[in-house]
Amino acid sequence: MAPVLQTLVAAVFDGNQCLSQNYVAKRFTLIWCSSAEPAPLGTPAAPLKLKGSRLVEAVNGTEVTLHGINWFGFNNAKTMVDGLDAANSSWLGGDFATVVYRMKLLGFNAVRLPFRFKDLESPTQEYARSCAPESPLSASDIAHATLPANLSAAFMNKLPTVDFLLPMSSVSGTCNAYLPNGPTTLPRFLWVVEYLIASGLYVLVRLLL
């Protein structure tokens, strides 16, 4: 993570009071109040390091291949990863946590999040909306709706070992009710990064100028 983002992360998660501070030679103003949604708890993927031209797990040297997606939204005025508002009120396509778990089921282990400081300064858009069915889907429900029924045993063994992380502030019948809202998008961006990491995904944040 870039030094400026390390500074921002430390400031955001330092306390429960509202903060208003300038960063990056006063080009970025952070205004934040603590969110009702706590930081997600899960099992991050193993730390990585380079070994020659290969990417390996830092502890045991196991080679790692990244299968990732570029998930824009914090760089185009959406104030959230894109696509959640085009899913016809379905948990499977319109709920962030559900979509993340489906990505893992399909074999993805990395996400690139492009962002612009201008977007992180903007007020958040509301993404909570009614979703069917009434209750959030279970990990089993999501798997059955995502994967073909005739998967081979070899592929089944590669399914995610991290449990489906249902955010604590989830509301029955409402997708994305747990997403932080506020006068700036930065807290939501950081929460999304934390959630992806807690779900066992590698995350690359990319500043776009």
N, C-alpha and C positions, 0 to 999 in steps of 0.2 A: 504494500500500500504506500502511496506517495506520502512524503512527510506532511504536506498540508492536510491530507485526509486523516493522518494519524492525530494531528492536532485537533481537527474537528471532532473526530470520534471521542477523544478524551474529554473535550468540552461538553459534548452532548450528554454523555453518560456519567458525568461527575456528580450530579445532584438532582434534586426534585424541583428546584426553582426555575422560573423562566430566565432564559439567557438572551442577551443581546450583545454580540461582539462582532468586531470587524476582523476579517482575515484577508490574506493575499493582498497586502498593500491597500487595504480598505476597498477592494473590489468585491468582496463578498460579505454580506451581513447575515449573521445567524440569529434568528429569533425562535426560541423553542420553549415549550412547556412540556413536562413529562407526560408520556402517553399512558393511557389506561392499559394498553397491551404490553405485558412484560416481554423482555427479550426471550426469544425462543430457546429452549433447551433441547439438545439432541446429541448426535454423534458425528462430529466433523470427519471428513475424509483424512487419510493419513498425510502428514506433511511431506512435501516433495523436495527433491534436490536434483541438480544436474550431475550426471556421471558420464563424462565425455559428451557425446551427442544425444544421450538418452535421458529421459525423465524417469526418475525412480523414487520409490518411497524412501524417505530419509533414514528410517530405522533399520529396515531389512534389505534394502536394495532391490526390491521387486519392481520390475519395469512397469510403468503406467502409460497407457494410451488415453489421451483426452478425446472424448466424444462430446462436443459442445455445440451450443447454439448462441447466436447473437440476439439478445432480447432487448430491443430498444423500447423507449417510452420515457426515460428520464432525460432524453435529449431532443424531444420533439413536442414539448408542451403538454404531454399526457399526464405527467406527475405520477406515473405508475407504469410498470411493464405493460406493453401494449397487447391488445387482443381481448382483454377481459370484458370489454363493453360490446362485443360482437358475438355473443354466445347464446342468444335467445333464452336467457334466464335459466341456464343449466349449470348445475354444480360442476359437471365434467369439463365445461369450457369457459365458465365465467367466474370460477372461484380460484384465486391465486394458489392457495395451498393444495387444492386438488390437482391443478394443472402441474405443479411442481412434482407431485408424486407420480403423475402419469409420465412425465419426462423421465423419471428414474426407471419406471417400469419398462420404458422403451429403450433403455440402455444409455441414456445421456448421463454424463458425470461432471459436466462443466458448463458454466454460463458466463458469457461476456456481457457486462452491463455498461453500455456507453452512457455518458452523462455530460451535461453542461452546467456550469455554475449558475447561469441565468435561470435554468429550469429548477435548480434546487432552491433558489430564492423565492420561487413562485408559490402562492397558496395551493394547497392540495385540492384536487378534484375529488368529489365523492364517488366511491366505487361500490358502496354497500347497496345491494338491490335484492329484490325478492328472487328466490331460486327454488326450483322444484327438484326433488321432492322436499317435504317439509324439513326433514332432518339432514344434517351433513352426511355424506356418504362415508362408509367404512373403507378401510384399506382393501378388504375383499371385494366390496362393491365396485371400487375403482378399477381393481385388477380385472374383474370379469368384463367390465365395460371397455377396457383398453386393449386387452390381449386376445388373440384368437384362441379358441377352445382347444385346438390340437397342437399346442406348443410341445416341442420335444422336451424330454427330461433334461437334456444338456442345457437347453436355454432356460428352463425353469430354475436350474441351479444358479444362474447368473442374476436372478431377480434381486432387487435391492434388499439389503439386510437391515437398513434403517427403517424403523416403523414410520407409518404415516403420522406426521406431526400436525395434529389438529390444533390450531391456535386457541389459547385459553379463553379468549373473549369471543369465540364463535357464537352465533345466534341462530337458533332453528329457523329455517326458511329464509335466511338472509346470507347471501354470498358476501365475502370480504368485509364483514362487519368489524373485524379485528384490525383492519388497516389503520395505522395512526393518521390522524387528520390535524391540520394546524395551519398557521400563517405562512410556514415555509415547508418545502417538500423534503428538506434534508433529513429530518428524523425518520420519515417514511422510507427514504432511500437506504438509510443505514439499517433500519429494521428488516427490509427486504434482503440486504446482504447477509445479515445475521441469520435470517430464516433459511436462506439457501445453504449457508455453511452448516447450520445445525441439521439440515436434511442430508448432509453427506456429499454436497456438490462443491467442486472447486469454482471459485468466483474470481473473475478478472474484471476490475473496474477500469474503464477507459475514459479519460477526459478528452472531450472534443472541443476544439477552440472555435 
